[in-house]
Amino acid sequence: MKLNMGFSNNNCKDFTKKIEDDGYAIFSKNKNKKSNYYPNKFPKMEEIELIQIHESDVIEIRAFFKIEIENNYKIESGLITAKIETIVNDEIYANILTELPSNFSLQRGITIELRIDEIIRKIS
């Protein structure tokens, strides 16, 4: 299957490999600092400290999804809300609250592991 985007796979190979393997990738503020990790540069975002978040907090993350179109695919992204279930050391486990299309690899009710640099903002 061929990636149908306006950039070269070679420039963003770690990013595209993650999406090809998992069907999605979570935006990372740390990876955004690397040259050519993402196909587009995102604005600098406020850093969040681990001590600022707690279990039951609602957070926002950005996810990139693989959307298949015939024999190609493209990458779309969007903001997703999730509720933190537990924090163990520096591992954050959050349950997806956003209703997503059924063909997306993440779905409402799924718990995913996050790093602090993957949280865009704390909502409540």
Backbone as CSV, one residue per row, in Angstrom:
resi,resn,N_x,N_y,N_z,CA_x,CA_y,CA_z,C_x,C_y,C_z
1,MET,0.846,-1.176,0.000,0.000,0.000,0.000,0.892,1.241,0.000
2,LYS,0.544,2.214,-0.787,1.371,3.406,-0.977,0.813,4.585,-0.182
3,LEU,1.716,5.335,0.444,1.330,6.538,1.167,1.071,7.649,0.163
4,ASN,-0.096,8.249,0.254,-0.485,9.327,-0.647,-0.497,10.635,0.139
5,MET,0.652,11.290,0.188,0.770,12.562,0.913,1.623,13.492,0.077
6,GLY,1.682,14.734,0.496,2.482,15.710,-0.220,3.900,15.794,0.309
7,PHE,4.462,14.698,0.789,5.831,14.683,1.290,6.449,13.320,1.035
8,SER,7.744,13.257,1.153,8.464,12.017,0.921,8.467,11.156,2.180
9,ASN,8.231,9.870,2.019,8.324,8.939,3.153,9.698,8.983,3.798
10,ASN,10.733,9.207,2.995,12.095,9.200,3.516,12.322,10.312,4.535
11,ASN,11.638,11.436,4.374,11.793,12.542,5.314,11.161,12.243,6.666
12,CYS,10.122,11.465,6.681,9.347,11.213,7.901,9.188,9.722,8.161
13,LYS,10.234,8.946,7.903,10.090,7.485,7.909,9.701,6.910,9.265
14,ASP,10.185,7.461,10.389,9.786,6.928,11.697,8.304,7.173,11.953
15,PHE,7.849,8.359,11.585,6.437,8.732,11.744,5.546,7.842,10.875
16,THR,5.865,7.712,9.598,5.028,6.911,8.709,5.090,5.423,9.062
17,LYS,6.228,4.938,9.541,6.330,3.531,9.952,5.399,3.243,11.124
18,LYS,5.354,4.156,12.086,4.466,3.995,13.249,3.017,3.889,12.783
19,ILE,2.624,4.750,11.857,1.245,4.725,11.353,0.986,3.480,10.512
20,GLU,1.944,3.092,9.689,1.778,1.873,8.883,1.647,0.645,9.776
21,ASP,2.422,0.591,10.862,2.396,-0.566,11.761,1.141,-0.600,12.635
22,ASP,0.770,0.563,13.215,-0.303,0.607,14.214,-1.618,1.179,13.707
23,GLY,-1.582,1.865,12.574,-2.787,2.511,12.071,-3.004,3.896,12.655
24,TYR,-2.172,4.279,13.618,-2.260,5.605,14.223,-0.929,5.956,14.884
25,ALA,-0.785,7.236,15.202,0.352,7.716,15.990,-0.148,8.876,16.834
26,ILE,0.408,9.026,18.022,0.057,10.130,18.912,1.130,11.206,18.784
27,PHE,0.693,12.446,18.624,1.604,13.576,18.517,2.445,13.701,19.785
28,SER,3.739,13.959,19.608,4.674,14.135,20.719,5.350,15.500,20.602
29,LYS,5.296,16.275,21.670,5.957,17.583,21.675,7.470,17.414,21.519
30,ASN,8.028,16.373,22.099,9.470,16.137,21.970,9.852,15.782,20.533
31,LYS,9.077,14.943,19.884,9.371,14.574,18.496,9.150,15.759,17.556
32,ASN,8.262,16.666,17.941,8.014,17.859,17.130,9.247,18.762,17.071
33,LYS,10.115,18.653,18.063,11.342,19.453,18.093,12.388,18.929,17.105
34,LYS,12.246,17.668,16.683,13.186,17.065,15.740,12.887,17.555,14.324
35,SER,13.919,17.781,13.576,13.761,18.197,12.184,13.226,17.026,11.361
36,ASN,12.185,17.257,10.599,11.608,16.286,9.665,10.985,15.050,10.308
37,TYR,10.641,15.081,11.598,9.944,13.920,12.155,8.512,13.879,11.625
38,TYR,7.833,15.032,11.673,6.472,15.141,11.151,6.511,15.799,9.774
39,PRO,5.513,15.497,8.930,5.493,16.114,7.596,5.289,17.627,7.643
40,ASN,4.623,18.114,8.658,4.393,19.550,8.837,4.930,19.960,10.192
41,LYS,5.377,21.189,10.290,5.844,21.706,11.577,4.629,22.208,12.349
42,PHE,4.539,21.823,13.599,3.458,22.276,14.460,3.987,23.383,15.362
43,PRO,3.122,24.297,15.773,3.595,25.369,16.652,4.091,24.818,17.987
44,LYS,4.984,25.547,18.618,5.471,25.154,19.938,4.299,25.207,20.920
45,MET,4.214,24.209,21.760,3.111,24.114,22.715,3.655,24.143,24.126
46,GLU,2.823,24.584,25.028,3.203,24.668,26.430,3.503,23.271,26.974
47,GLU,4.604,23.162,27.690,4.975,21.887,28.301,4.089,21.627,29.522
48,ILE,3.760,20.381,29.743,2.979,19.974,30.911,3.871,19.093,31.766
49,GLU,3.856,19.342,33.041,4.626,18.537,33.994,3.761,17.393,34.512
50,LEU,4.395,16.289,34.832,3.676,15.127,35.352,2.919,15.467,36.641
51,ILE,3.456,16.364,37.456,2.778,16.707,38.721,1.501,17.524,38.500
52,GLN,1.289,18.007,37.257,0.097,18.799,36.951,-1.124,17.953,36.618
53,ILE,-0.936,16.668,36.388,-2.064,15.817,36.005,-2.308,14.754,37.064
54,HIS,-3.561,14.334,37.129,-3.989,13.371,38.140,-4.989,12.394,37.531
55,GLU,-5.208,11.297,38.227,-6.227,10.345,37.798,-7.568,11.064,37.727
56,SER,-8.366,10.731,36.741,-9.683,11.295,36.451,-9.634,12.622,35.702
57,ASP,-8.445,13.202,35.486,-8.353,14.416,34.673,-8.736,14.086,33.231
58,VAL,-9.367,15.046,32.574,-9.666,14.916,31.150,-8.601,15.713,30.407
59,ILE,-8.011,15.060,29.411,-6.907,15.662,28.663,-7.222,15.649,27.165
60,GLU,-6.389,16.355,26.425,-6.528,16.379,24.975,-5.212,15.920,24.356
61,ILE,-5.311,15.060,23.357,-4.154,14.581,22.607,-4.446,14.765,21.119
62,ARG,-3.415,14.757,20.291,-3.593,14.778,18.834,-3.184,13.413,18.313
63,ALA,-4.072,12.820,17.529,-3.783,11.519,16.936,-3.777,11.643,15.417
64,PHE,-2.891,10.884,14.797,-2.801,10.790,13.348,-3.299,9.403,12.964
65,PHE,-4.143,9.346,11.948,-4.735,8.081,11.536,-4.447,7.776,10.080
66,LYS,-4.315,6.498,9.811,-4.146,5.985,8.449,-5.543,5.792,7.865
67,ILE,-5.830,6.493,6.771,-7.117,6.384,6.095,-6.868,5.725,4.741
68,GLU,-7.410,4.527,4.553,-7.182,3.785,3.317,-8.144,4.241,2.225
69,ILE,-7.578,4.464,1.032,-8.346,4.868,-0.144,-7.834,4.024,-1.308
70,GLU,-8.657,3.062,-1.732,-8.278,2.112,-2.773,-6.946,1.468,-2.400
71,ASN,-5.898,1.581,-3.230,-4.606,0.965,-2.919,-3.631,1.938,-2.275
72,ASN,-4.108,3.069,-1.839,-3.277,4.084,-1.199,-3.838,4.403,0.181
73,TYR,-3.109,5.195,0.904,-3.671,5.730,2.126,-3.146,7.136,2.338
74,LYS,-3.882,7.874,3.135,-3.452,9.211,3.519,-3.505,9.294,5.032
75,ILE,-2.912,10.337,5.563,-2.880,10.527,7.009,-3.713,11.744,7.363
76,GLU,-4.637,11.551,8.284,-5.460,12.635,8.816,-5.192,12.721,10.313
77,SER,-5.368,13.913,10.869,-5.174,14.047,12.316,-6.312,14.830,12.930
78,GLY,-6.443,14.685,14.227,-7.467,15.415,14.960,-7.206,15.344,16.451
79,LEU,-7.888,16.215,17.169,-7.767,16.244,18.627,-8.759,15.270,19.235
80,ILE,-8.310,14.586,20.266,-9.105,13.562,20.941,-9.071,13.843,22.430
81,THR,-10.199,13.661,23.086,-10.216,13.777,24.539,-10.105,12.385,25.152
82,ALA,-9.468,12.351,26.308,-9.281,11.092,27.030,-9.303,11.387,28.521
83,LYS,-9.650,10.400,29.298,-9.696,10.530,30.765,-8.585,9.676,31.361
84,ILE,-7.765,10.284,32.180,-6.658,9.552,32.793,-7.217,8.553,33.800
85,GLU,-6.858,7.286,33.604,-7.294,6.214,34.492,-6.298,6.003,35.625
86,THR,-5.024,5.969,35.247,-3.990,5.742,36.253,-2.654,6.287,35.760
87,ILE,-1.799,6.587,36.708,-0.436,7.030,36.418,0.498,6.155,37.236
88,VAL,1.419,5.490,36.550,2.389,4.624,37.212,3.779,5.109,36.792
89,ASN,4.497,5.695,37.759,5.782,6.320,37.480,5.590,7.381,36.397
90,ASP,6.174,7.206,35.219,5.979,8.188,34.145,5.072,7.657,33.038
91,GLU,4.394,6.543,33.303,3.457,5.971,32.331,2.046,6.433,32.677
92,ILE,1.361,6.973,31.673,0.008,7.496,31.854,-0.937,6.621,31.036
93,TYR,-1.980,6.134,31.664,-2.976,5.320,30.976,-4.270,6.118,30.928
94,ALA,-4.769,6.327,29.695,-5.954,7.157,29.511,-6.958,6.446,28.610
95,ASN,-8.230,6.639,28.933,-9.327,6.032,28.202,-9.884,7.042,27.205
96,ILE,-9.990,6.644,25.945,-10.480,7.520,24.882,-11.959,7.838,25.117
97,LEU,-12.293,9.140,25.130,-13.672,9.589,25.302,-14.332,10.007,23.991
98,THR,-13.533,10.390,23.016,-14.055,10.887,21.742,-14.603,9.741,20.900
99,GLU,-15.790,9.954,20.354,-16.371,8.990,19.418,-15.661,9.148,18.076
100,LEU,-15.096,8.073,17.570,-14.336,8.103,16.318,-14.993,7.202,15.283
101,PRO,-14.741,7.462,13.992,-15.297,6.582,12.957,-14.891,5.123,13.186
102,SER,-15.768,4.211,12.827,-15.542,2.783,13.103,-14.323,2.212,12.392
103,ASN,-13.856,2.859,11.321,-12.695,2.336,10.601,-11.369,2.854,11.168
104,PHE,-11.407,3.671,12.211,-10.178,4.159,12.847,-9.650,3.097,13.806
105,SER,-8.338,3.057,13.958,-7.708,2.042,14.803,-7.843,2.345,16.294
106,LEU,-8.175,3.566,16.672,-8.510,3.901,18.059,-10.018,4.087,18.147
107,GLN,-10.592,3.684,19.259,-12.031,3.806,19.443,-12.346,4.281,20.860
108,ARG,-13.504,4.877,21.009,-13.978,5.286,22.327,-13.984,4.070,23.250
109,GLY,-13.499,4.267,24.479,-13.468,3.183,25.453,-12.154,2.421,25.504
110,ILE,-11.284,2.622,24.532,-9.971,1.955,24.525,-9.021,2.736,25.433
111,THR,-8.245,2.017,26.214,-7.226,2.635,27.054,-5.885,2.561,26.340
112,ILE,-5.197,3.701,26.288,-3.884,3.755,25.650,-2.853,4.276,26.637
113,GLU,-1.613,3.906,26.407,-0.501,4.395,27.222,0.060,5.657,26.569
114,LEU,0.270,6.676,27.376,0.795,7.945,26.891,2.022,8.348,27.685
115,ARG,2.786,9.269,27.098,3.868,9.948,27.804,3.419,11.387,28.042
116,ILE,4.000,12.037,28.994,3.594,13.394,29.346,3.722,14.344,28.158
117,ASP,4.716,14.155,27.302,4.894,15.065,26.159,3.848,14.854,25.070
118,GLU,3.008,13.841,25.213,1.947,13.586,24.239,0.629,14.263,24.614
119,ILE,0.560,14.817,25.810,-0.647,15.519,26.252,-0.563,16.958,25.759
120,ILE,-1.546,17.357,24.956,-1.596,18.713,24.428,-1.991,19.684,25.532
121,ARG,-3.059,19.334,26.247,-3.502,20.188,27.340,-4.414,19.414,28.275
122,LYS,-4.514,19.936,29.478,-5.450,19.396,30.474,-6.742,20.189,30.354
123,ILE,-7.840,19.495,30.172,-9.145,20.151,30.020,-9.801,20.363,31.386
124,SER,-9.810,19.309,32.210,-10.382,19.437,33.568,-9.802,18.374,34.477
